[in-house]
Amino acid sequence: MRLFTVNTGYFKLDGGAMHGVVPKSMWNKVNPADDNNMCTWAMRCLLIEHGNNRILVDTGMGTKQDAKFFSHYYPHGEDSLETSLAKHGFTTDDITDVFLTHLHFDHCGGAIKREGDKLVPTFKNAAYWSNKAHWQSAIEPNDREKASFLKENILPIQESGQLRFLETPDGAEWMPDIRIRYTRGHTENMMLPQIRCNDRTLLFCADLLPSVAHISMPWVMGYDMRPLDTLAEKKRLLSEAVANNWILFFEHDPKNECCTLEHTEKGIRAKDTMTLTGTAING
């Protein structure tokens, strides 16, 4: 198994929404806001080369939306999904599986692209993986999440015939050395891949822990549907992670790609931060 970081660029979201009840006087030191209270966030995906499988975890927001849409989120940076794959020697045609942690636009938008007036899968040779409970919540969204679930990102996956549903129970193996952890605090049945590679475990944190700062218990996003569930899920997974010396992989942290954990007087906190290529996990 080999793991590769796939950067798809940066975007901006409201700092208050991203940090929840935490005062701006605290979070602004960690991720400073611009004059419009917007903070920069990464869209960092993960490629897993596992035997004959090349599994891409999430896809960023893509490029098919119109200028009005992008004006709300300020996408920027030199990286793109295609260029980042190319840096590692891959193309979109090489991907065999697209694992979508959840179907919010900044996680699945790159899964579908525009060809003329058609919307088609970016990864024509891949199976696209979701789960039935989350899929249903995305195609029939509640009023609060509706702006994050865009039909043009979601329905073409099903129409292509490439959609697959995971039925793996929480904590069980989806394929050898890849376990699936489910959380419900952020959105219904978000899936986090827990990957065993070279005797180390890496947890892809998705939106349970968007950044290192969110390791702290009060740091819960205003976007979360069930914030008390998020608290419980953070406690459970962080306790497991620190006890077993896992590496956490952050999808949205603009500065920190990965970290290990330690117990402190203030609770569980980041110990060492690093890039994926700077860890022993890839040998």
PyMOL commands that set and color helices and strands:
alter all, ss='L'
color gray80, all
select helices_A, chain A and resi 15-19+24-30+67-71+81-87+92-94+105-111+132-139+151-159+212-215+227-243+276-278+280-282
alter helices_A, ss='H'
color red, helices_A
select strands_A, chain A and resi 2-14+38-50+53-57+97-99+112-115+118-121+127-130+163-165+173-175+178-183+190-197+200-204+247-249+258-264+267-274
alter strands_A, ss='S'
color yellow, strands_A
deselect
rebuild
show_as cartoon
